[in-house]
Amino acid sequence: MADEAIRVTSFDVAALAGVSQSAVSRAFTPGSSIRESTRLKIIEAARKLNYVPNSIASSLTKNRSKMVAVILGTLANPFYVRTLHTFSQELQKRGRQTLTFTLSEDMQTDEAIMRVLQYQVEAVILTSAQLSTRMINLCHDRGIPVVLFNRYVPNSGVYGVRCDNVAGGRMIAEVLLDAGAKSFMMVTGDPNGSTSQDRVRGFLERLLEAGIRRDSIIECPGGSSYEGGMAAIDAHMASGKPMPEAVFGIADIMAMGAIDALRGHHGLRVPEDVMVAGFDGIPEAGREPYKLTTVQQPLAEMVQETLRLLHLDEPRGPLDLGQDLPLAGQIVWRSTVPKAAS
């Protein structure tokens, strides 16, 4: 029988390095106060002993897991891949780790919250709006702050940090109107999500204010995916109805699918035959095949505001009642919409 491995502890490292055990703990804690020469001596002792700190055991001792849960509805939209990457980087700077959950089609947000709470997380960042009051109260009763990202739930008592989607929808409508469009298609996402609803609402409001008839504005579901954007165009073309002059994909990824369907499946030119605009500002939308006119979400600002509201490095106390915090996006005008002649 093989000999059992001997578990090296922080006390062993402290003895070899000639320092206190608390110094060893500080050496492996980001942001802790310790002399660089002492830290290097401890790191060298740890290397010789093959010591790796047990962050889980440490978190149990301090009743802090150092983990923040990020619950995502989908990773099919590259905006949420960028979101996860940005949160992971910023949380690591704060000495935290990201615990990621993605919702499958048969998993509700409440079920994901129950799974998350098994890991004693410090906070929850949620990008899916289907959250019950019971789950909110369950988190609050345990002193776990919850912040909604890129959406909000009215009267929920939870902070919602998001781009001002209504204003963004209005900006896209203004751009297309200025370019001369008179008929429009909206390729929409989650019908139950505040993000899609608000972008559609702002877009419609501005078009109707400009005197566009409601029957000149059609709506096609796009499923918040590239494939859904393509399918929306294909389905409309199969109906035999004329193609509207402008398409608004309420997420860039759907607008990109629409562009490829218009060009590749139906031989239409963008923007000469059909103008296309999106929303999110993902890097892929700016690449040469697309050069998509879009609304750029203030992602970095949204992430920083979300983390500020979590109060990660502050003593836990009564949680603040939440509110909706919309942040302004900005138009990025590219070649899929021609600029009006000055």
Residue pairs with C-beta under 8 A, 6 or more apart in sequence:
8 49
8 50
8 51
9 51
10 21
10 24
10 25
10 51
10 53
11 21
12 49
12 51
13 24
13 42
13 45
13 46
13 49
13 51
14 20
14 21
14 23
14 24
14 42
16 45
16 48
16 49
17 23
17 24
17 41
17 42
17 44
17 45
18 41
19 38
19 41
19 42
23 34
23 38
23 42
24 42
24 46
25 32
25 53
25 58
26 32
26 33
26 34
27 34
27 38
27 39
27 42
27 43
28 53
29 95
30 93
30 94
30 95
31 95
45 51
46 52
55 66
55 97
56 65
59 65
59 66
59 67
59 120
64 122
65 119
65 120
65 121
65 122
66 95
66 96
66 97
66 122
67 96
67 97
67 98
67 99
67 119
67 120
67 121
67 122
68 87
68 91
68 96
68 97
68 98
68 99
68 121
68 122
68 123
68 124
68 125
68 310
68 312
69 98
69 99
69 100
69 101
69 116
69 119
69 121
69 123
69 124
69 125
70 84
70 87
70 98
70 99
70 100
70 101
70 125
70 127
71 101
71 102
71 103
71 109
71 112
71 113
71 116
71 124
71 125
71 126
71 127
71 128
72 80
72 83
72 84
72 100
72 101
72 102
72 103
72 127
72 128
73 80
73 102
73 103
73 127
73 128
73 190
74 80
74 102
74 103
74 224
74 225
75 81
75 84
75 102
76 224
76 225
76 226
76 253
77 224
77 225
77 251
77 253
77 280
78 252
78 253
78 282
78 283
78 284
79 251
79 252
79 253
79 280
79 282
79 297
79 299
80 127
82 282
82 283
82 299
83 127
83 149
83 150
83 299
83 303
84 98
84 100
86 299
86 300
86 303
87 98
87 125
87 303
87 306
87 307
88 98
90 303
90 304
90 307
91 97
91 98
91 307
94 307
94 312
94 313
96 122
96 312
99 116
99 119
99 121
101 112
101 115
101 116
103 109
103 112
103 128
108 130
109 126
109 128
109 129
109 130
109 131
109 132
109 135
110 130
110 131
110 132
110 134
110 135
112 128
113 124
113 131
113 135
113 138
113 139
114 135
116 124
117 138
117 139
117 142
117 144
121 144
122 144
122 310
122 312
123 144
123 145
123 146
123 147
123 310
123 312
124 139
124 144
124 145
124 146
124 147
125 146
125 147
125 149
125 306
125 310
126 146
126 147
126 148
126 149
127 148
127 149
127 150
127 151
128 151
129 148
129 151
129 152
129 153
129 192
129 193
129 194
129 195
130 192
131 146
131 148
131 153
131 156
131 158
133 156
133 157
136 146
136 156
136 157
136 158
139 145
139 146
140 146
140 157
140 319
143 316
143 319
145 309
145 310
145 311
145 319
146 158
146 159
147 158
147 159
147 160
147 161
147 306
147 309
147 310
147 322
148 158
148 159
148 160
148 161
148 162
149 161
149 162
149 302
149 306
150 161
150 162
150 163
150 195
150 297
150 302
151 160
151 162
151 193
151 194
151 195
152 158
152 160
152 162
152 194
152 324
153 160
153 194
154 324
156 322
157 321
157 322
158 322
159 306
159 309
159 320
159 322
159 323
159 324
159 325
160 194
160 322
160 323
160 324
160 325
161 302
161 305
161 306
161 309
161 325
161 327
162 194
162 195
162 302
162 324
162 325
162 326
162 327
163 295
163 297
163 298
163 302
163 326
163 327
163 328
163 329
164 326
164 327
164 328
164 329
165 194
165 195
165 198
165 199
165 202
165 279
165 326
166 198
166 199
166 201
166 202
166 205
167 202
167 326
167 328
167 329
168 199
168 202
168 279
168 295
168 329
169 198
169 199
169 200
169 201
169 202
169 203
169 204
169 205
169 206
169 248
169 250
169 279
170 202
170 203
170 205
170 206
171 202
171 295
171 329
171 331
172 203
172 248
172 277
172 279
172 293
172 295
172 331
173 202
173 203
173 204
173 205
173 206
173 207
173 210
173 248
174 206
175 277
175 293
175 331
175 333
175 337
176 184
176 246
176 248
176 275
176 277
176 337
177 206
177 207
177 210
177 212
178 339
178 340
179 246
179 271
179 275
179 337
179 338
179 339
179 340
180 245
180 340
181 244
181 245
181 246
181 275
182 212
182 216
182 245
183 216
183 217
183 242
183 244
183 245
183 246
184 207
184 212
184 216
184 217
184 218
184 244
184 245
184 246
184 247
184 248
185 217
185 218
185 219
185 220
185 232
185 236
185 243
185 244
185 246
185 247
185 248
186 200
186 203
186 204
186 217
186 218
186 219
186 220
186 247
186 248
186 250
187 220
187 221
187 222
187 228
187 229
187 232
187 233
187 247
187 248
187 249
187 250
187 254
187 255
187 258
188 196
188 200
188 219
188 220
188 221
188 222
188 250
189 195
189 196
189 222
189 223
189 224
189 250
189 251
189 254
190 196
190 224
191 197
191 221
195 250
196 224
196 250
199 250
199 279
200 219
200 250
203 248
203 250
204 217
207 217
208 214
216 244
218 236
218 244
220 232
220 233
220 235
220 236
221 228
221 232
222 228
222 229
222 231
222 232
222 249
222 250
222 251
222 254
222 257
222 258
223 231
223 254
224 251
224 253
224 254
225 253
225 254
225 257
226 253
226 254
226 256
226 257
227 257
228 254
228 257
229 249
229 253
229 254
229 255
229 256
229 257
229 258
229 261
230 257
230 258
230 260
230 261
230 265
231 257
231 261
232 254
232 257
232 258
232 261
233 247
233 257
233 258
233 261
233 262
233 265
233 266
234 261
234 265
236 243
237 243
237 265
237 266
243 262
243 266
243 268
243 273
243 274
244 274
245 274
245 275
246 274
246 275
246 276
246 277
246 337
247 255
247 258
247 262
247 274
247 275
247 276
247 277
248 255
248 276
248 277
248 278
248 279
249 255
249 256
249 257
249 258
249 276
249 277
249 278
249 279
250 278
250 279
251 278
251 279
251 280
252 278
252 279
252 280
252 281
252 282
252 284
252 285
252 292
252 294
253 278
253 280
253 282
253 284
254 278
255 276
255 277
255 278
255 279
255 285
255 292
255 294
255 336
256 278
256 284
256 285
256 290
256 292
258 276
259 270
259 276
259 289
259 290
259 292
259 336
262 268
262 270
262 273
262 274
262 276
263 269
263 270
268 274
270 276
270 336
271 335
271 336
271 337
271 338
275 336
275 337
275 338
276 292
276 293
276 336
276 337
277 292
277 293
277 294
277 336
277 337
278 285
278 292
278 293
278 294
278 295
279 294
279 295
279 297
279 329
280 294
280 295
280 296
280 297
281 294
281 295
281 296
281 297
281 299
281 329
281 332
284 290
285 292
285 294
286 292
286 332
286 334
290 334
290 336
291 334
291 335
291 336
292 334
292 336
293 331
293 332
293 333
293 334
293 335
293 336
293 337
294 331
294 332
294 334
295 329
295 330
295 331
295 332
296 329
296 330
296 331
296 332
297 329
298 327
298 328
298 329
298 330
301 327
302 327
305 325
305 327
309 320
333 339
